[in-house]
Amino acid sequence: MTVRMIVSSAALVLAIAASACAAGPGRTPSGYNEQMDRLAADCRARGGILTPIPAASTGRPETDFACRITGGASRIP
């Protein structure tokens, strides 16, 4: 092996190791689960179900999910 191959291989290994640490299994953005829990609780309190919006993948639960009210949402007394 030449020195150039060794150096480029070492750089590649370090890059892969760094990316594996950053995106390990079970990692979620900071506070994502707490936001999801809060949104779900607010939605249930209004008599709805939290449903995903198709093709939404922003990483923010408030824009990726909608509260679908399933009953009793009339303004008529």
MARBA-3410 file (N, C-alpha, C, O; in Angstrom, 1 decimal):
77
0.8,-1.2,0.0,0.0,0.0,0.0,0.9,1.2,0.0,2.0,1.3,0.6 ~ 0.4,2.2,-0.6,1.1,3.5,-0.7,0.6,4.3,0.5,-0.4,4.1,1.1 ~ 1.4,5.3,0.8,1.0,6.3,1.9,-0.3,7.0,1.5,-1.1,7.2,2.4 ~ -0.5,7.3,0.3,-1.7,8.0,-0.1,-2.9,7.1,0.2,-3.9,7.7,0.6 ~ -2.9,5.8,-0.1,-4.0,4.9,0.1,-4.2,4.8,1.6,-5.4,4.8,2.1
-3.2,4.7,2.4,-3.3,4.6,3.9,-4.0,5.8,4.5,-4.9,5.7,5.3 ~ -3.5,7.0,4.0,-4.1,8.3,4.6,-5.6,8.4,4.1,-6.4,8.8,5.0 ~ -5.9,8.1,2.9,-7.3,8.2,2.4,-8.2,7.2,3.1,-9.3,7.5,3.4 ~ -7.6,6.0,3.3,-8.4,5.0,4.0,-8.7,5.4,5.5,-9.8,5.2,6.0 ~ -7.7,6.0,6.1,-7.9,6.4,7.5,-8.9,7.5,7.6,-9.7,7.6,8.5
-8.9,8.5,6.6,-9.8,9.6,6.6,-11.2,9.0,6.4,-12.2,9.5,7.0 ~ -11.4,8.0,5.5,-12.7,7.4,5.3,-13.2,6.7,6.5,-14.4,6.9,6.9 ~ -12.4,6.0,7.2,-12.8,5.3,8.4,-13.2,6.3,9.5,-14.2,6.1,10.2 ~ -12.5,7.4,9.6,-12.8,8.4,10.6,-14.2,9.0,10.3,-15.0,9.3,11.2 ~ -14.4,9.3,9.0,-15.7,9.9,8.6,-16.8,9.0,8.8,-17.9,9.4,9.3
-16.7,7.7,8.6,-17.7,6.8,8.8,-18.0,6.6,10.3,-19.2,6.6,10.7 ~ -17.0,6.6,11.1,-17.1,6.4,12.5,-17.8,7.7,13.1,-18.7,7.5,14.0 ~ -17.5,8.8,12.6,-18.1,10.1,13.1,-19.6,10.1,12.8,-20.4,10.5,13.6 ~ -19.9,9.7,11.5,-21.3,9.7,11.1,-22.1,8.7,11.9,-23.3,8.9,12.1 ~ -21.5,7.5,12.2,-22.3,6.5,12.9,-22.6,7.0,14.3,-23.6,6.7,14.9
-21.7,7.7,15.0,-21.9,8.2,16.3,-23.0,9.3,16.3,-23.8,9.4,17.2 ~ -23.0,10.1,15.2,-24.0,11.2,15.2,-25.4,10.7,14.9,-26.4,11.3,15.3 ~ -25.6,9.6,14.2,-26.9,9.1,13.8,-27.1,7.7,14.3,-27.6,6.9,13.5 ~ -26.8,7.5,15.5,-27.0,6.1,16.1,-28.5,5.8,16.3,-29.3,6.7,16.2 ~ -28.8,4.5,16.5,-30.2,4.1,16.6,-30.8,4.7,17.9,-30.1,4.9,18.9
-32.0,5.1,17.7,-32.7,5.7,18.9,-32.5,7.2,19.1,-33.1,7.7,20.0 ~ -31.7,7.8,18.3,-31.5,9.2,18.4,-32.6,10.0,17.8,-33.0,9.7,16.7 ~ -33.1,11.0,18.5,-34.2,11.8,18.0,-33.7,13.3,18.2,-32.9,13.5,19.1 ~ -34.3,14.2,17.4,-33.9,15.6,17.7,-34.3,16.0,19.1,-35.3,15.4,19.7 ~ -33.6,16.9,19.7,-33.8,17.3,21.0,-35.2,17.8,21.3,-35.7,18.7,20.6
-35.9,17.1,22.2,-37.3,17.5,22.5,-38.4,17.0,21.6,-39.5,17.3,21.9 ~ -38.0,16.2,20.6,-39.0,15.8,19.7,-40.1,14.9,20.4,-41.3,15.1,20.2 ~ -39.7,14.0,21.2,-40.6,13.1,21.9,-41.5,13.9,22.9,-42.7,13.7,23.0 ~ -40.9,14.9,23.5,-41.7,15.7,24.4,-42.7,16.6,23.7,-43.9,16.7,24.1 ~ -42.4,17.1,22.5,-43.3,17.8,21.7,-44.4,16.9,21.2,-45.6,17.3,21.1
-44.1,15.7,20.8,-45.1,14.8,20.3,-46.1,14.4,21.4,-47.3,14.4,21.2 ~ -45.6,14.2,22.6,-46.4,13.9,23.8,-47.4,15.1,24.1,-48.6,14.9,24.3 ~ -46.8,16.3,24.0,-47.7,17.5,24.3,-48.7,17.6,23.2,-49.9,17.9,23.6 ~ -48.4,17.5,22.0,-49.3,17.6,20.9,-50.4,16.5,21.0,-51.6,16.8,20.8 ~ -50.0,15.3,21.3,-51.0,14.2,21.4,-52.0,14.5,22.6,-53.2,14.3,22.4
-51.4,15.0,23.7,-52.3,15.3,24.8,-53.3,16.4,24.5,-54.4,16.4,24.9 ~ -52.8,17.5,23.9,-53.6,18.6,23.5,-54.7,18.1,22.5,-55.9,18.5,22.7 ~ -54.4,17.3,21.6,-55.3,16.8,20.6,-56.4,15.9,21.3,-57.6,16.0,21.0 ~ -56.0,15.0,22.2,-56.9,14.2,22.9,-57.9,15.0,23.7,-59.0,14.7,23.9 ~ -57.4,16.1,24.4,-58.2,17.0,25.2,-59.3,17.6,24.4,-60.4,18.0,24.9
-59.0,17.8,23.1,-60.0,18.4,22.2,-60.9,17.4,21.5,-61.8,17.7,20.7 ~ -60.7,16.1,21.9,-61.5,15.0,21.3,-61.1,14.6,19.9,-61.9,14.1,19.1 ~ -59.8,14.7,19.7,-59.3,14.3,18.4,-58.2,13.2,18.4,-57.9,12.7,19.5 ~ -57.7,12.9,17.3,-56.6,11.9,17.1,-55.5,12.6,16.3,-55.7,13.2,15.3 ~ -54.3,12.4,16.8,-53.1,13.0,16.1,-52.8,12.1,14.9,-52.5,10.9,15.1
-52.8,12.6,13.7,-52.5,11.8,12.5,-51.4,12.5,11.7,-51.3,13.7,11.7 ~ -50.6,11.6,11.1,-49.5,12.2,10.3,-50.0,12.8,9.0,-51.0,12.3,8.4 ~ -49.4,13.9,8.5,-49.7,14.5,7.3,-48.9,13.8,6.2,-47.6,13.7,6.3 ~ -49.5,13.3,5.1,-48.8,12.6,4.1,-47.7,13.5,3.5,-47.9,14.7,3.2 ~ -46.5,12.9,3.3,-45.4,13.5,2.6,-44.8,14.6,3.4,-44.0,15.4,2.9
-45.1,14.8,4.7,-44.5,15.8,5.6,-43.4,15.1,6.3,-43.5,14.1,7.0 ~ -42.2,15.7,6.2,-41.0,15.2,7.0,-40.1,16.3,7.3,-38.9,16.3,6.9 ~ -40.6,17.3,8.1,-39.7,18.4,8.4,-38.9,18.2,9.7,-38.0,18.9,10.0 ~ -39.3,17.2,10.5,-38.6,16.9,11.8,-39.3,17.7,12.9,-38.8,17.6,14.0 ~ -40.3,18.5,12.6,-41.1,19.2,13.6,-42.4,18.6,13.7,-43.2,18.7,12.7
-42.8,18.1,14.9,-44.1,17.4,15.0,-45.3,18.3,14.7,-46.3,17.9,14.2 ~ -45.2,19.6,15.0,-46.3,20.5,14.8,-46.6,20.7,13.4,-47.7,21.2,13.0 ~ -45.7,20.5,12.5,-45.9,20.6,11.0,-46.1,19.2,10.4,-46.5,19.2,9.2 ~ -45.7,18.2,11.0,-45.8,16.8,10.4,-47.0,16.1,10.8,-47.4,15.1,10.2 ~ -47.7,16.6,11.8,-48.9,15.9,12.3,-50.1,16.9,12.4,-49.9,18.1,12.6
-51.3,16.4,12.3,-52.5,17.2,12.4,-53.4,16.6,13.4,-53.4,15.4,13.6 ~ -54.2,17.4,14.1,-55.2,16.9,15.1,-56.5,16.7,14.3,-57.1,17.7,13.8 ~ -56.9,15.5,14.2,-58.2,15.2,13.4,-59.3,15.0,14.5,-59.3,14.1,15.2 ~ -60.2,16.0,14.4,-61.3,16.0,15.4,-62.4,15.0,14.8,-62.8,15.1,13.7 ~ -62.7,14.0,15.6,-63.6,12.9,15.1,-65.0,13.1,15.5,-65.9,12.3,15.0
-65.4,14.0,16.3,-66.8,14.1,16.7,-67.0,15.3,17.7,-66.1,15.7,18.4 ~ -68.2,15.9,17.7,-68.5,16.9,18.6,-67.8,18.2,18.3,-67.6,19.0,19.2 ~ -67.5,18.5,17.0,-66.8,19.7,16.7,-67.7,20.7,16.0,-67.3,21.5,15.2 ~ -68.9,20.7,16.4,-69.9,21.6,15.8,-70.0,22.9,16.6,-69.9,22.8,17.8 ~ -70.3,24.0,15.9,-70.5,25.2,16.6,-72.0,25.4,16.9,-72.4,26.4,17.6
-72.8,24.6,16.4,-74.3,24.7,16.6,-74.6,24.2,18.0,-74.2,23.0,18.3 ~ -75.2,25.0,18.8,-75.6,24.6,20.2,-76.6,23.5,20.2,-77.0,23.1,21.3
END
